[in-house]
Amino acid sequence: MGGYSRIATVGSLRRRHWAAGGLCLVVALALWLSEGMGSTVMAQLPSADPCSIITQNTGQPATDGSGTDTAPPFLLPDLQTLPPTDLYIQIPSRGQRLLRMANTAWNSGQGRLEVIGELNPETKQTIVRQRLYTADGSFQECAVGEFVWHPEHNHFHFTDFALYQLWSLTPSGEPDQVVSTSSKLSYCLMDNYVVDRNNPSFTWRRRYYGCSRTLQGMSAGWGDKYEAYLEGQSLDITGLPDGVYCLVSVTNPIPRVVESDYTNNTAVIYVRIVRYRVTVVPPPALE
């Protein structure tokens, strides 16, 4: 994809915005927790589910009560999101403004994210199970959601995978309130953007490259970039005053996908919006 120079630029942007951006991130996470989204995957799954043997954030299976592991540890994915890029303002109709952005979710973990779909003939839903692998190739599966047909993109998506928010700022530069938000967006999970070829588990072979209802995923070191022009890659900013705002992107926001670390799923940048122009700016100096 020719993404290495771009990734280096985005990495520099992320480092430059982290100091003040961390405050916006903390506020966003506080909202996430207050809405009940911060509960662990383990608490959301039935006890009989194979996922219940995972010890939160370690990939280590539970013991049988005698202190002996019941199975080898899993190689879990670790989902992150790069700071949004390719921002521009679209005027789809008179008086309406949309802030459009490209977004890249990626897997920084030791293991791959792999989700398997199976059609329920009675409900017509495609139930999705995440496959968790160990180093010897054995695996366990757990229910994590469903695949749904996306008519605008003309393929199947995994539900509730991403969330975008735009925050206003106080006069002192602190995050104030959410002024625009997406719904929890569905994603076609695939390898289409190399992010970290130095990941020990990275391979150049694309393992996931389709949007079927039976198999999707994201390999270690690979990302899935959604271009700014695609349906869903926008926030409605109609009537929003000109000014500086905090733009937040979250992957696995509920969370449903089992991963090794849920604390690094959010990326933050600051943007200045002036009429029909948007530019990325340094974080405001906090008084």
C-alpha positions in Angstrom: 0.0 0.0 0.0 3.0 2.3 0.1 2.2 3.3 3.6 5.5 3.4 5.4 6.2 7.1 5.0 2.6 7.9 5.9 2.8 5.7 9.0 6.0 7.5 10.1 4.2 10.8 9.7 1.2 9.6 11.7 3.4 8.2 14.4 5.1 11.6 14.8 1.7 13.2 14.9 0.6 10.8 17.6 3.7 11.5 19.8 3.3 15.3 19.3 -0.3 15.3 20.4 0.0 12.8 23.3 0.9 15.2 26.1 -2.2 17.3 26.0 -4.2 14.8 24.0 -3.9 12.4 27.0 -6.4 14.6 28.9 -8.9 14.4 26.1 -8.3 10.6 26.1 -8.9 10.4 29.8 -12.2 12.2 29.5 -13.3 10.0 26.6 -12.5 6.9 28.6 -14.4 8.2 31.5 -17.5 8.6 29.3 -16.9 5.1 28.0 -16.8 3.7 31.5 -19.8 5.8 32.6 -21.9 4.3 29.8 -21.1 0.8 31.0 -18.8 0.1 28.0 -15.7 -0.5 30.2 -16.8 -3.7 31.7 -14.6 -6.6 30.7 -15.5 -9.1 27.9 -15.5 -11.8 30.5 -18.4 -10.1 32.4 -20.4 -10.0 29.2 -20.0 -13.6 28.2 -21.9 -16.6 29.6 -19.8 -18.7 32.0 -20.0 -21.7 29.7 -18.3 -19.9 26.9 -14.7 -20.9 26.1 -13.7 -17.3 26.4 -14.3 -17.5 30.1 -11.1 -19.4 30.6 -9.1 -16.3 29.6 -7.6 -14.3 32.4 -8.2 -10.6 31.6 -5.4 -8.8 29.8 -2.9 -11.7 30.1 -4.0 -14.4 27.6 -3.4 -16.9 30.3 -6.1 -19.5 30.8 -7.6 -19.9 34.2 -6.4 -22.7 36.5 -8.4 -25.8 37.5 -8.3 -24.7 41.2 -5.1 -26.6 42.0 -2.8 -23.9 40.6 -2.2 -25.9 37.4 -3.0 -24.2 34.0 -5.8 -26.0 32.2 -4.4 -25.0 28.8 -1.5 -23.1 27.2 -1.7 -19.3 26.9 -3.4 -17.7 23.9 -1.7 -15.4 21.5 -4.1 -12.6 21.6 -4.6 -9.6 19.3 -4.1 -6.1 20.6 -6.3 -3.6 18.8 -5.3 0.0 18.4 -6.3 2.9 16.1 -4.0 5.4 14.4 -4.9 9.1 14.6 -7.5 10.0 11.9 -6.0 11.3 8.7 -7.0 12.8 5.3 -9.5 15.2 6.9 -11.8 17.4 4.9 -15.2 19.0 5.0 -17.9 17.9 2.7 -21.0 19.9 1.7 -23.5 17.2 0.7 -26.5 19.6 0.6 -27.1 23.3 1.1 -26.4 24.3 4.8 -25.0 20.8 5.8 -21.4 20.2 6.7 -19.7 16.8 7.3 -16.2 16.3 8.7 -14.8 13.4 6.8 -11.7 11.3 7.9 -9.8 8.2 7.1 -9.3 5.8 10.0 -7.0 2.8 10.4 -7.6 0.2 13.1 -4.7 -2.2 13.5 -3.5 -5.2 15.4 -0.3 -4.7 17.5 -0.6 -8.0 19.4 1.2 -11.3 19.4 -1.8 -13.1 17.8 -4.1 -12.6 14.9 -7.7 -11.4 15.2 -9.8 -14.0 13.5 -13.6 -14.1 13.4 -15.8 -16.8 11.9 -19.4 -16.4 10.9 -22.1 -19.0 10.9 -25.6 -18.4 9.6 -28.5 -19.2 12.0 -31.2 -20.6 9.7 -34.0 -19.8 12.1 -33.1 -16.2 12.9 -31.2 -15.5 9.6 -28.5 -13.8 11.7 -24.8 -14.5 11.0 -23.4 -15.2 14.5 -19.7 -14.4 14.8 -17.2 -16.3 17.0 -13.6 -15.1 17.7 -11.0 -17.8 17.3 -8.2 -17.6 19.9 -5.0 -19.4 19.0 -2.2 -20.8 21.1 1.4 -21.1 19.9 0.9 -24.8 18.9 -2.0 -23.9 16.6 -4.8 -25.2 18.8 -7.7 -22.7 19.5 -10.8 -21.9 21.4 -13.8 -20.0 20.1 -16.2 -17.5 21.8 -19.2 -15.6 20.6 -18.4 -11.9 20.0 -21.2 -10.5 17.8 -22.5 -10.8 14.3 -21.9 -10.1 10.6 -24.4 -7.8 8.9 -24.8 -6.8 5.3 -23.7 -3.3 4.5 -25.7 -2.1 1.5 -23.5 1.0 0.8 -20.3 -1.0 0.9 -21.9 -4.1 -0.7 -20.3 -6.6 1.6 -20.5 -8.0 5.2 -19.3 -6.1 8.2 -18.5 -7.1 11.8 -20.7 -5.0 14.1 -19.8 -2.3 16.7 -16.1 -2.1 15.9 -15.4 1.6 15.8 -16.6 4.9 17.3 -15.8 8.5 16.4 -16.4 11.6 18.6 -15.8 15.3 18.3 -15.3 17.2 21.6 -15.6 20.9 22.3 -13.0 22.5 24.5 -13.3 24.8 27.5 -11.6 28.3 27.3 -8.6 26.8 29.1 -8.3 24.0 26.5 -9.8 21.1 28.5 -12.3 18.7 26.9 -15.8 19.9 27.5 -18.5 17.8 25.9 -19.3 15.6 22.8 -20.7 17.8 20.1 -20.9 15.1 17.4 -20.7 11.4 17.5 -21.0 8.5 15.1 -23.0 5.4 15.9 -20.9 2.4 16.8 -19.6 1.6 13.3 -19.4 -1.8 11.7 -16.2 -2.8 9.8 -15.1 -5.3 7.2 -12.0 -6.7 9.0 -9.1 -7.4 6.6 -5.3 -6.9 6.0 -5.0 -3.9 3.7 -2.4 -1.6 5.4 1.0 -2.5 6.8 1.6 -0.7 10.1 4.3 -2.6 12.0 6.5 -5.0 10.0 8.8 -5.3 13.1 6.1 -7.1 15.1 7.5 -10.5 15.9 4.4 -12.2 14.5 4.2 -10.1 11.3 4.3 -11.9 7.9 4.1 -10.3 4.5 1.4 -12.7 3.4 -2.1 -11.2 3.7 -4.2 -13.8 5.6 -7.4 -11.8 5.5 -8.5 -10.0 2.3 -12.2 -10.5 1.8 -15.5 -9.3 3.4 -17.4 -12.6 3.5 -19.9 -13.7 6.1 -17.7 -16.7 7.0 -14.2 -15.4 7.7 -12.7 -12.0 8.4 -9.7 -10.8 10.5 -6.6 -8.8 11.0 -3.1 -10.2 11.2 -0.4 -9.0 13.6 1.2 -5.9 12.4 -1.5 -5.3 9.8 -4.2 -2.6 9.8 -7.5 -2.0 8.1 -7.7 1.5 6.6 -11.1 3.0 5.8 -10.7 5.9 3.4 -12.4 9.2 4.1 -14.8 9.1 1.2 -16.4 5.8 2.4 -19.9 5.7 3.9 -19.7 6.1 7.7 -16.4 8.0 7.7 -17.9 11.3 8.8 -19.3 13.3 11.6 -22.1 15.8 11.1 -20.8 19.3 12.1 -23.8 21.3 10.7 -24.2 24.5 12.8 -21.0 23.9 14.7 -19.2 27.2 15.5 -15.7 27.7 14.1 -13.0 26.8 16.6 -10.6 24.1 17.9 -12.0 20.7 18.8 -10.7 17.3 20.0 -11.3 14.4 17.5 -11.4 10.9 19.1 -11.3 7.5 17.4 -12.0 4.3 19.3 -11.7 0.7 18.2 -13.5 -2.2 19.9 -15.5 0.4 21.9 -18.0 -2.0 23.7 -15.7 -4.1 23.9 -16.6 -7.4 22.3 -13.4 -8.6 20.8 -11.1 -10.4 23.2 -7.6 -8.8 23.2 -4.6 -8.4 25.4 -5.0 -4.7 26.3 -8.2 -2.6 26.3 -6.5 0.6 27.5 -4.8 1.6 24.2 -7.8 1.5 21.8 -8.2 5.3 21.5 -6.4 7.9 19.3 -6.8 11.6 19.7 -6.0 14.7 17.6 -6.9 18.3 17.7 -8.5 20.1 14.7 -9.3 23.7 13.8 -12.5 24.1 11.8 -13.1 27.4 10.0 -16.1 27.3 7.7 -15.3 24.8 5.0 -11.7 24.1 6.0 -10.2 21.8 8.7 -6.6 21.6 9.8 -4.8 19.5 12.4 -3.3 21.7 15.1 -1.1 21.1 18.2 -2.9 20.6 21.5 -3.9 23.8 23.2 -1.7 24.9 26.1 -3.5 24.1 29.2 -3.7 26.9 31.8 
